[in-house]
């Protein structure tokens, strides 16, 4: 999750005055030098913009890199946080991330520090609290939207709610809390933390709950009705679907 913190810090520290107040700009422009590895798998750093050149190192999925300049034929020259410099395929990189504000009931899409779009959103029935455990018909108070740093771990085009971007909840932090509070077993804790380390889909059938998504069929912020998901109008999730990938960071704030 370090790269998500890195992206948020970059956005807050480098945003020019008023930048985060913009409502719309182009997502086609490649704004901002800080990117992260997306696509659900590592990317190779090469000596030259040529896959037959010397391979330096494998860059982990979600690892932050800084783009030095564009190169020819779909390559980018980058530097890593360890100081390595080389070339990666442009389609392995993104600087798009999502900020969700529960208090304001909005989903914001940013490229680096620049706000691109803002969408009104619906949240869990209990919008004021952080998610602690699975909700149910007998415990609707726990239909809450979790807070923290996540990423898109899966995209579901066959969702019952039009389309869905599945988040990697529960995280290792949630697993530690669940084990401490006797909500999950040691085996469930280890399974969640293994998935967190591997940046894969965690178990979503424990007492902590799961299947937290950004999905469609929303009302545009006029009602909070979900079981913890974030619901957008269908035209909004369609727009977001085309501009996000597995690995896109998502920050959910109270």
Beta strands, then each sheet from edge to edge (+ up, - down):
strand 1: 34-37
strand 2: 43-46
strand 3: 55-59
strand 4: 64-70
strand 5: 75-80
strand 6: 85-89
strand 7: 93-94
strand 8: 96-101
strand 9: 106-111
strand 10: 114-120
strand 11: 148-156
strand 12: 164-167
strand 13: 213-215
strand 14: 230-231
strand 15: 249-253
sheet 1: 6+ 5- 4+ 1- 7+
sheet 2: 2+ 3-
sheet 3: 10+ 9- 8+ 15+ 11- 12+ 13- 14-
end
